């Protein structure tokens, strides 16, 4: 399974990490995924979908 919500299909974002001298290095901002059992199957769901 990829790092993607199985309900809303949200994925991680690309961002820059900035050092003190303002040099940019790429980083990933992952969403908050949790594993839940739905109909007997384990699925990865983001927390915003769990709250809905």
N, C-alpha and C positions, 0 to 999 in steps of 0.2 A: 504494500500500500504506500502511496505517496503521501506527502504532508499536505493533504487537502481535505477539507470538510466534505463528507459524503452527502450532506443535505444541501448546503448553500454553495458548494464548490469554491469557497474562498481558499486562496493560496498564500504563500509567504510573499513578502515584498522585498525589493532590492533597495538598499540604502547605503549611505557612505558613513564610515567611521572616520572622524576627523581627529588628527593628532594636534598637539600644541602648536606645531608650525603650519597647521591647516592643510596637511597632506591628506588626501582622500584615499581610503582603501575600502573596497566593496565589502559589504556584509549582508547577511540575510536576516530579515525580521520575521520570525515564524509566528503563526497564530497559535492560540492556546487550544491545542487539540487534546481531547480526552477520549478514552475508549469506553463505549457503552454497549450493552447488549440490547439489540432491538430485534424482536422476533427470533430470538435464539442465536443471532449472528453478532459477532463483535464488529463494531463499526467505529470509525474515528469521526467525532463530532466536535465542532468548535463550541466554546462555552456560550457564545451569544446565541447559538441555536438551542442549547440546553435550557437557557433562561426563557426562551420564547414559549 
